């Protein structure tokens, strides 16, 4: 493109220096890139736009990628979009300046985290006691901070492309996994809705989680996106063919080498559907507990294990003799083991606990939740964020447990994870590594209302079952309660917002997956690869300086 007032040159082509000045791209680019037969021609065409238009196009591409990532996850769960969600953004990164890389990445991150976690502000305003303004402010602060993870990924990819040319795009998958791993660890971790969860409906490819954990699915989704961009910009039919082959494989691959154990146990999930505004003065509380007692002991089946959800109310199994008597009556009447969520004390504060009663009504096990919800069960940085205390309804902060409790049930071993803990792959696998043959998750998702959060939470539970090849009994106060098989299939579920029981049969399993045994080896291998790239580049840069 020739500037309007510049004098013509021989052959009608501007000098390389003029092309660079007009496009604003880095000095490594050359006018030759504008030839349509060059592997990077498509990327170069973007660089020929005036700088303001180019910035607008780049920003739009980042926003589009953020939107597509949101749409690929529950709800609305348009999961095939995962194969192309990153394509617009990666296309821009492949030929952008450093400033543009940061701007576009941050835009994509803001859109993704705002769209996926919009319910944070809603929860804080409706149930947490914050004003609408303050709730929006807290949600905005979350988005502003977490969008930086996208910037970190983009900077790493920009570095790889600068070092290796278009081939640097192939580092996108290990870089993405490394950043998701960091998000799972940093500041106690928040691995909610990693990108790999969009591929869960592809049941065949989902089984790789038994080896790689959720990070393997994130790797596959990102790798396909990067192959599409690499194939398009480099005109590589092989790259596009591999991407297409992976997509088709995911679409048609069945569950392979499936085995079913012979140790069935009938279970009953009681979806209590207790409103967070339920009054707890008599006679209201007695009427509710009477109704839940009848619901729990009704039906035509004889369960061996009955589960109530994480406590949505001031239930005190040890301190309240009346409540304890009601729970014991349920266990005795059904002659079943009964798992119930309740509040207890650990040291100087309350604990979020789960107790298991045997068929005689005696408590045989207790688990105290270890990974607490920030701003829900404790207030991090309390002195700085004093206003967030209104989010904790119990007096004082909850105290975390310290033990991976494994309970016995007729010669078998079961474990319980409470609510938020089910989003942490490593935490859940440690129960199984310690001998758990059945995963139980109890949760109170009533805080989320009818937003997308309950569906997102359930999706993560599905992957925990596959990672460890265990049946999962998932009981939620307001839904979604579900029985999930070891291959990620939901065998039965109860919808949001109804009080009901869900009967079904699960099986004990004692085998261990690679993931159960070794954890996030795959994710850390990706991080080591990325770290190795950085070290190698720094070493090469110093050698050039020496020369």
C-alpha positions as CSV (number, residue, x, y, z in Angstrom):
1,X,0.0,0.0,0.0
2,X,1.4,3.4,-1.0
3,X,0.9,6.5,1.0
4,X,-1.4,9.0,-0.6
5,X,1.2,11.8,-1.1
6,X,4.3,9.7,-1.7
7,X,6.0,9.9,-5.1
8,X,5.7,6.8,-7.3
9,X,8.6,4.4,-7.5
10,X,9.9,2.4,-10.4
11,X,7.6,-0.6,-11.0
12,X,4.9,1.0,-8.9
13,X,6.1,-0.8,-5.7
14,X,7.0,1.2,-2.5
15,X,10.3,0.5,-0.8
16,X,10.5,-1.9,2.1
17,X,11.2,0.9,4.5
18,X,8.0,2.7,3.5
19,X,5.9,-0.5,3.8
20,X,7.2,-1.0,7.3
21,X,6.5,2.6,8.3
22,X,2.9,2.4,7.1
23,X,2.1,-0.9,8.6
24,X,3.7,-0.4,12.0
25,X,4.8,-4.1,12.1
26,X,8.1,-5.2,13.5
27,X,11.4,-4.8,11.5
28,X,11.6,-8.5,10.8
29,X,8.8,-8.2,8.3
30,X,9.5,-7.5,4.7
31,X,7.4,-6.4,1.7
32,X,7.9,-9.8,0.3
33,X,5.4,-11.1,2.8
34,X,2.6,-9.4,0.8
35,X,3.1,-11.8,-2.1
36,X,0.1,-14.1,-2.2
37,X,2.3,-17.2,-2.7
38,X,4.2,-16.7,0.5
39,X,3.3,-19.0,3.4
40,X,2.5,-16.0,5.6
41,X,0.6,-14.1,2.9
42,X,-2.7,-14.2,4.7
43,X,-1.2,-12.8,7.9
44,X,0.6,-10.1,5.9
45,X,-2.7,-8.9,4.2
46,X,-3.9,-8.0,7.7
47,X,-0.7,-6.0,8.3
48,X,-1.4,-3.9,5.2
49,X,-4.4,-2.2,6.8
50,X,-3.9,1.3,8.2
51,X,-2.8,1.1,11.9
52,X,-6.1,2.2,13.4
53,X,-8.1,-0.2,11.2
54,X,-5.7,-3.0,12.0
55,X,-6.0,-2.4,15.7
56,X,-9.8,-2.5,15.4
57,X,-9.7,-5.8,13.4
58,X,-7.3,-7.3,16.0
59,X,-9.4,-6.2,18.9
60,X,-12.5,-7.6,17.2
61,X,-10.8,-11.0,16.7
62,X,-9.9,-11.1,20.4
63,X,-13.5,-10.3,21.4
64,X,-14.8,-12.9,19.0
65,X,-12.5,-15.6,20.4
66,X,-13.6,-14.7,24.0
67,X,-17.3,-15.0,22.9
68,X,-16.7,-18.4,21.2
69,X,-15.0,-19.8,24.3
70,X,-17.9,-18.7,26.5
71,X,-20.4,-20.3,24.1
72,X,-18.5,-23.6,23.9
73,X,-19.0,-24.2,27.7
74,X,-22.2,-24.8,29.7
75,X,-24.5,-23.0,29.2
76,X,-25.2,-22.7,26.3
77,X,-22.7,-25.6,25.7
78,X,-22.2,-25.2,22.0
79,X,-19.2,-27.4,22.4
80,X,-18.2,-27.8,18.7
81,X,-17.2,-24.2,18.8
82,X,-14.2,-25.3,20.9
83,X,-12.4,-26.4,17.7
84,X,-12.3,-22.9,16.3
85,X,-12.8,-20.6,19.3
86,X,-9.1,-19.6,19.5
87,X,-8.6,-19.2,15.7
88,X,-9.4,-15.5,15.3
89,X,-7.1,-14.6,18.3
90,X,-4.3,-16.9,17.2
91,X,-4.4,-15.5,13.7
92,X,-3.8,-12.0,15.1
93,X,-1.0,-13.2,17.5
94,X,0.8,-14.8,14.5
95,X,1.5,-11.4,12.9
96,X,1.0,-8.7,15.6
97,X,3.3,-6.3,17.4
98,X,3.9,-6.8,21.1
99,X,1.5,-4.0,22.0
100,X,-1.2,-5.5,19.9
101,X,-0.6,-9.0,21.3
102,X,-1.2,-7.7,24.8
103,X,-4.3,-5.6,23.9
104,X,-6.0,-8.3,22.0
105,X,-5.2,-11.0,24.6
106,X,-6.6,-8.8,27.4
107,X,-9.8,-8.2,25.4
108,X,-10.2,-11.9,24.8
109,X,-9.6,-12.6,28.5
110,X,-12.0,-9.9,29.7
111,X,-14.8,-11.2,27.5
112,X,-14.2,-14.9,28.5
113,X,-14.1,-14.4,32.2
114,X,-16.9,-11.8,32.2
115,X,-19.1,-14.1,30.1
116,X,-18.3,-17.4,31.9
117,X,-18.4,-16.0,35.5
118,X,-21.1,-13.4,35.2
119,X,-22.9,-15.2,38.1
120,X,-20.3,-14.1,40.6
121,X,-21.7,-10.6,40.9
122,X,-25.2,-12.0,40.8
123,X,-24.5,-14.4,43.6
124,X,-22.9,-11.7,45.8
125,X,-25.8,-9.2,45.2
126,X,-28.7,-11.6,45.7
127,X,-27.3,-14.0,48.4
128,X,-24.2,-12.4,49.7
129,X,-25.7,-9.2,51.1
130,X,-23.6,-6.8,49.0
131,X,-25.0,-3.8,47.2
132,X,-25.4,-4.1,43.5
133,X,-22.7,-1.6,42.9
134,X,-20.2,-3.4,45.2
135,X,-21.1,-6.8,43.8
136,X,-20.5,-5.6,40.3
137,X,-17.2,-4.1,41.5
138,X,-16.0,-7.4,43.0
139,X,-17.0,-9.2,39.8
140,X,-15.2,-6.7,37.7
141,X,-12.1,-7.0,39.9
142,X,-12.1,-10.7,39.3
143,X,-12.4,-10.3,35.6
144,X,-9.6,-7.6,35.4
145,X,-7.2,-9.9,37.3
146,X,-8.0,-13.2,35.7
147,X,-7.8,-11.8,32.2
148,X,-4.1,-11.5,32.7
149,X,-3.8,-15.2,32.3
150,X,-4.7,-14.8,28.7
151,X,-2.1,-12.1,28.3
152,X,0.5,-14.4,29.8
153,X,-0.4,-17.1,27.2
154,X,-0.3,-14.6,24.4
155,X,3.2,-13.2,25.4
156,X,4.6,-16.8,25.5
157,X,3.2,-17.5,22.1
158,X,4.4,-14.3,20.6
159,X,7.9,-15.1,21.9
160,X,7.7,-18.6,20.3
161,X,6.5,-17.1,16.9
162,X,9.3,-14.5,17.1
163,X,11.8,-17.3,17.6
164,X,10.5,-20.0,15.3
165,X,8.3,-18.2,12.8
166,X,4.9,-19.6,11.9
167,X,6.0,-22.9,13.5
168,X,5.9,-21.2,16.9
169,X,2.1,-21.5,16.7
170,X,2.5,-25.2,17.5
171,X,3.7,-24.2,21.0
172,X,0.1,-22.9,21.6
173,X,-1.1,-26.1,23.2
174,X,1.6,-26.6,25.8
175,X,1.6,-22.9,26.6
176,X,-2.2,-23.0,27.1
177,X,-2.0,-26.0,29.4
178,X,0.9,-24.4,31.4
179,X,-1.2,-21.2,32.0
180,X,-4.3,-23.3,33.0
181,X,-2.1,-25.2,35.4
182,X,-0.9,-21.9,36.9
183,X,-4.5,-20.8,37.3
184,X,-5.2,-24.1,39.1
185,X,-2.4,-23.4,41.6
186,X,-1.8,-19.7,42.1
187,X,-3.5,-18.0,45.2
188,X,-5.1,-21.3,46.3
189,X,-6.2,-22.0,42.7
190,X,-9.4,-21.5,40.7
191,X,-9.5,-24.1,37.9
192,X,-13.2,-23.5,37.2
193,X,-14.2,-24.1,33.6
194,X,-10.8,-24.8,32.0
195,X,-11.2,-24.9,28.2
196,X,-11.0,-28.7,28.1
197,X,-14.4,-29.0,29.7
198,X,-16.0,-28.0,26.4
199,X,-14.9,-31.3,24.9
200,X,-16.6,-33.5,27.6
201,X,-19.6,-34.3,25.4
202,X,-17.2,-36.2,23.1
203,X,-17.4,-39.3,25.3
204,X,-14.7,-41.2,23.4
205,X,-12.0,-38.6,23.5
206,X,-13.0,-37.8,27.1
207,X,-11.5,-41.1,28.2
208,X,-8.0,-39.6,27.8
209,X,-8.6,-37.8,31.0
210,X,-7.9,-41.1,32.8
211,X,-4.3,-40.5,31.7
212,X,-3.8,-36.7,31.3
213,X,-6.6,-35.3,33.5
214,X,-8.6,-32.3,32.2
215,X,-5.5,-30.8,30.9
216,X,-5.3,-33.3,28.1
217,X,-8.6,-32.1,26.7
218,X,-7.5,-28.5,26.9
219,X,-4.3,-29.5,25.0
220,X,-6.3,-31.2,22.2
221,X,-8.7,-28.3,21.8
222,X,-5.9,-25.7,21.6
223,X,-3.7,-27.9,19.4
224,X,-6.5,-28.1,16.8
225,X,-7.0,-24.4,16.8
226,X,-3.3,-23.8,16.4
227,X,-3.1,-26.3,13.5
228,X,-6.0,-24.6,11.7
229,X,-4.2,-21.2,12.0
230,X,-0.8,-22.7,11.0
231,X,-2.4,-24.5,8.1
232,X,-4.2,-21.4,6.9
233,X,-1.3,-19.0,7.2
234,X,1.4,-21.4,5.9
235,X,-0.9,-23.2,3.4
236,X,-0.1,-26.5,5.0
237,X,-2.6,-29.1,3.9
238,X,-1.0,-31.6,6.3
239,X,-1.8,-29.3,9.3
240,X,-5.3,-28.8,8.2
241,X,-5.7,-32.5,7.6
242,X,-4.5,-33.4,11.0
243,X,-6.9,-30.9,12.6
244,X,-9.8,-32.3,10.6
245,X,-8.8,-35.9,11.5
246,X,-8.8,-35.0,15.3
247,X,-12.2,-33.4,15.0
248,X,-13.7,-36.4,13.2
249,X,-12.0,-38.8,15.6
250,X,-13.6,-37.0,18.5
251,X,-16.9,-37.0,16.8
252,X,-17.1,-40.7,16.1
253,X,-14.7,-42.4,18.6
254,X,-16.6,-44.7,21.0
255,X,-15.7,-45.6,24.5
256,X,-13.0,-48.3,24.2
257,X,-12.1,-51.2,26.6
258,X,-15.0,-50.5,28.9
259,X,-15.3,-52.8,31.9
260,X,-18.1,-53.0,34.5
261,X,-17.4,-54.3,38.0
262,X,-19.7,-56.7,39.9
263,X,-20.2,-54.8,43.1
264,X,-23.5,-53.0,42.8
265,X,-24.9,-50.8,45.6
266,X,-28.4,-49.2,45.5
267,X,-28.2,-45.5,46.3
268,X,-30.7,-42.7,47.0
269,X,-29.9,-39.1,46.5
270,X,-32.2,-36.7,48.4
271,X,-32.4,-33.3,46.6
272,X,-33.7,-31.3,49.6
273,X,-34.3,-28.0,47.6
274,X,-34.1,-25.9,50.8
275,X,-34.4,-22.2,50.0
276,X,-31.5,-20.0,51.3
277,X,-34.3,-17.8,52.8
278,X,-35.9,-20.7,54.7
279,X,-36.9,-19.5,58.2
280,X,-35.4,-21.6,61.0
281,X,-37.8,-20.9,63.8
282,X,-40.3,-23.4,64.9
283,X,-42.8,-24.6,63.6
284,X,-41.3,-23.8,60.2
285,X,-38.1,-25.8,60.7
286,X,-39.9,-28.8,62.2
287,X,-42.4,-28.9,59.3
288,X,-39.5,-28.8,56.8
289,X,-37.6,-31.6,58.5
290,X,-40.7,-33.7,58.8
291,X,-41.3,-33.4,55.1
292,X,-37.6,-34.2,54.3
293,X,-37.7,-37.2,56.6
294,X,-40.8,-38.6,54.7
295,X,-39.2,-37.9,51.4
296,X,-36.0,-39.7,52.4
297,X,-37.7,-42.8,53.6
298,X,-40.4,-43.1,50.9
299,X,-40.3,-44.8,47.6
300,X,-40.3,-48.5,46.7
301,X,-36.6,-49.3,46.6
302,X,-34.3,-50.2,49.6
303,X,-31.1,-48.2,49.2
304,X,-27.9,-49.2,50.9
305,X,-26.6,-45.6,50.8
306,X,-28.6,-42.4,51.2
307,X,-27.1,-39.0,50.8
308,X,-28.2,-35.5,51.7
309,X,-26.4,-32.5,50.2
310,X,-24.0,-30.1,51.7
311,X,-25.8,-28.3,54.5
312,X,-27.8,-25.3,53.2
313,X,-29.0,-24.6,56.7
314,X,-27.8,-24.5,60.4
315,X,-27.8,-28.3,60.7
316,X,-25.7,-29.4,63.7
317,X,-25.4,-33.1,63.9
318,X,-23.4,-33.2,67.1
319,X,-24.6,-30.1,68.9
320,X,-28.4,-30.4,68.1
321,X,-29.9,-33.5,69.7
322,X,-33.2,-33.0,67.9
323,X,-31.6,-32.9,64.5
324,X,-29.3,-35.8,65.2
325,X,-32.3,-37.9,66.3
326,X,-34.1,-37.2,63.0
327,X,-31.1,-38.3,61.0
328,X,-30.6,-41.4,63.1
329,X,-34.3,-42.3,62.5
330,X,-33.8,-42.1,58.7
331,X,-30.8,-44.4,58.8
332,X,-32.6,-46.9,61.1
333,X,-35.9,-46.9,59.2
334,X,-34.1,-47.6,55.9
335,X,-31.5,-49.8,57.5
336,X,-29.0,-48.0,55.3
337,X,-25.9,-45.9,55.6
338,X,-26.8,-42.2,55.6
339,X,-24.4,-39.4,54.6
340,X,-25.5,-35.9,55.7
341,X,-23.9,-32.5,55.5
342,X,-23.8,-30.4,58.6
343,X,-21.9,-27.7,60.5
344,X,-19.5,-28.7,63.3
345,X,-16.6,-27.2,65.2
346,X,-12.9,-27.5,64.5
347,X,-10.8,-25.8,67.1
348,X,-12.0,-22.2,67.5
349,X,-14.3,-22.1,64.4
350,X,-17.0,-23.9,62.5
351,X,-16.3,-26.6,59.9
352,X,-18.2,-27.6,56.8
353,X,-18.6,-31.3,57.5
354,X,-20.1,-34.5,56.2
355,X,-21.0,-37.3,58.6
356,X,-21.7,-41.0,57.8
357,X,-24.2,-42.9,60.0
358,X,-24.4,-46.6,59.8
359,X,-27.8,-48.5,59.7
360,X,-28.0,-48.4,63.5
361,X,-27.7,-44.6,63.5
362,X,-24.2,-44.4,64.9
363,X,-21.8,-42.0,63.3
364,X,-18.9,-44.0,61.9
365,X,-17.1,-41.3,59.9
366,X,-16.7,-37.5,59.6
367,X,-15.0,-35.5,56.9
368,X,-14.2,-31.8,57.3
369,X,-14.0,-29.8,54.1
370,X,-10.4,-28.9,53.3
371,X,-10.5,-26.5,50.4
372,X,-12.8,-23.7,51.4
373,X,-14.5,-21.2,49.1
374,X,-12.9,-17.7,49.2
375,X,-15.4,-15.0,50.0
376,X,-17.9,-17.7,50.9
377,X,-16.4,-19.7,53.7
378,X,-13.5,-17.5,54.5
379,X,-12.3,-14.1,53.6
380,X,-8.8,-13.9,52.1
381,X,-6.8,-10.7,52.7
382,X,-9.4,-9.9,55.3
383,X,-7.8,-6.6,56.4
384,X,-7.8,-5.3,52.9
385,X,-11.2,-6.6,51.9
386,X,-13.2,-6.0,55.1
387,X,-16.4,-5.5,53.2
388,X,-16.5,-9.2,52.1
389,X,-17.3,-10.4,55.6
390,X,-21.0,-10.1,54.7
391,X,-20.6,-13.0,52.4
392,X,-20.1,-15.4,55.3
393,X,-23.3,-16.2,57.0
394,X,-21.8,-18.3,59.8
395,X,-20.3,-16.3,62.7
396,X,-16.5,-16.1,62.0
397,X,-14.6,-17.9,59.2
398,X,-14.8,-21.6,58.6
399,X,-11.8,-23.7,59.5
400,X,-10.4,-26.1,56.9
401,X,-10.0,-29.8,57.6
402,X,-6.7,-31.5,57.2
403,X,-7.4,-35.2,56.5
404,X,-8.5,-37.2,53.4
405,X,-11.1,-39.2,55.2
406,X,-12.0,-42.6,53.8
407,X,-15.1,-44.2,55.3
408,X,-16.1,-47.9,55.4
409,X,-19.3,-49.2,54.0
410,X,-19.9,-53.0,54.3
411,X,-16.3,-53.8,53.5
412,X,-15.9,-51.2,50.8
413,X,-14.4,-47.7,51.0
414,X,-16.0,-44.4,50.0
415,X,-15.0,-40.8,50.1
416,X,-16.8,-37.4,50.2
417,X,-15.8,-34.2,48.6
418,X,-17.8,-31.1,49.5
419,X,-19.0,-28.6,46.8
420,X,-16.1,-26.5,45.6
421,X,-13.6,-29.3,46.2
422,X,-14.9,-31.2,43.2
423,X,-13.4,-28.6,40.8
424,X,-9.8,-29.6,41.9
425,X,-8.6,-32.7,40.1
426,X,-5.6,-33.3,42.3
427,X,-7.7,-33.2,45.5
428,X,-10.3,-35.7,44.3
429,X,-7.7,-38.1,43.0
430,X,-6.0,-38.2,46.4
431,X,-9.1,-39.8,47.9
432,X,-9.0,-42.5,45.3
433,X,-5.3,-43.1,45.7
434,X,-6.0,-43.6,49.4
435,X,-8.4,-46.4,48.5
436,X,-11.8,-44.8,47.8
437,X,-14.0,-47.1,45.7
438,X,-16.9,-44.7,45.3
439,X,-16.8,-40.9,45.0
440,X,-19.6,-38.9,46.7
441,X,-19.9,-35.2,46.2
442,X,-22.4,-33.2,48.2
443,X,-23.0,-29.5,47.3
444,X,-25.3,-26.6,47.8
445,X,-25.5,-24.8,44.4
446,X,-28.5,-22.8,45.6
447,X,-26.3,-19.8,45.7
448,X,-26.1,-19.8,41.9
449,X,-29.8,-19.7,41.2
450,X,-30.7,-20.7,37.7
451,X,-27.5,-19.3,36.2
452,X,-25.0,-21.4,34.2
453,X,-22.9,-22.1,37.3
454,X,-24.8,-25.3,38.4
455,X,-24.3,-26.8,34.9
456,X,-20.6,-25.8,34.9
457,X,-20.2,-27.4,38.3
458,X,-21.8,-30.7,37.2
459,X,-19.6,-30.7,34.1
460,X,-16.4,-30.7,36.2
461,X,-17.8,-33.5,38.4
462,X,-18.2,-35.6,35.2
463,X,-14.5,-35.3,34.5
464,X,-13.5,-36.2,38.1
465,X,-15.3,-39.5,37.6
466,X,-13.5,-40.3,34.4
467,X,-10.1,-39.2,35.7
468,X,-10.3,-41.8,38.5
469,X,-12.6,-44.4,36.9
470,X,-15.1,-44.2,39.7
471,X,-18.9,-43.9,40.0
472,X,-19.9,-40.6,41.4
473,X,-22.9,-39.9,43.5
474,X,-23.5,-36.2,43.3
475,X,-26.2,-34.7,45.6
476,X,-27.0,-31.0,45.3
477,X,-29.4,-29.1,47.5
478,X,-31.3,-27.4,44.6
479,X,-29.9,-29.5,41.8
480,X,-28.4,-30.7,39.6
481,X,-28.2,-34.1,41.5
482,X,-26.7,-36.9,39.4
483,X,-25.3,-40.4,39.2
484,X,-22.3,-40.4,36.9
485,X,-20.6,-43.6,35.7
486,X,-16.8,-44.0,35.4
487,X,-16.8,-43.1,31.8
488,X,-18.5,-39.7,32.2
489,X,-22.1,-40.7,31.3
490,X,-24.8,-39.3,33.5
491,X,-27.0,-42.3,34.2
492,X,-29.7,-40.3,36.1
493,X,-30.2,-36.7,37.2
494,X,-32.7,-34.4,38.9
495,X,-33.4,-31.0,37.5
496,X,-32.8,-27.7,39.2
497,X,-35.4,-26.3,41.6
498,X,-37.4,-29.4,42.7
499,X,-37.5,-31.4,45.9
500,X,-37.2,-35.0,45.0
501,X,-35.3,-38.3,45.5
502,X,-33.1,-39.9,42.8
503,X,-32.7,-43.7,43.1
504,X,-30.2,-45.6,41.2
505,X,-27.4,-48.2,41.3
506,X,-23.7,-47.6,41.4
507,X,-20.7,-50.0,41.5
508,X,-17.6,-50.0,43.6
509,X,-14.3,-50.1,41.8
510,X,-10.8,-50.7,43.1
511,X,-8.6,-50.2,39.9
512,X,-6.5,-47.2,39.5
513,X,-5.9,-45.0,36.5
514,X,-2.6,-43.4,35.5
515,X,-4.0,-40.1,36.5
516,X,-5.0,-41.4,40.0
517,X,-1.5,-42.8,40.5
518,X,0.6,-39.9,39.2
519,X,-1.6,-36.9,39.0
520,X,-0.9,-33.9,36.7
521,X,2.3,-35.3,35.1
522,X,1.0,-34.4,31.7
523,X,0.3,-30.8,32.7
524,X,3.7,-30.4,34.4
525,X,5.5,-31.9,31.4
526,X,3.9,-29.1,29.3
527,X,5.1,-26.5,31.8
528,X,8.6,-28.0,31.7
529,X,8.6,-27.8,27.9
530,X,7.6,-24.2,28.0
531,X,10.2,-23.4,30.6
532,X,12.8,-25.2,28.5
533,X,11.9,-23.0,25.5
534,X,12.4,-19.8,27.6
535,X,15.8,-21.0,29.0
536,X,17.0,-22.0,25.5
537,X,15.9,-18.7,24.0
538,X,17.7,-16.7,26.8
539,X,20.8,-18.9,26.3
540,X,20.7,-18.2,22.5
541,X,20.3,-14.5,23.0
542,X,23.3,-14.3,25.3
543,X,25.4,-16.2,22.8
544,X,24.5,-13.7,20.1
545,X,25.5,-10.9,22.3
546,X,28.9,-12.6,23.0
547,X,29.5,-13.0,19.3
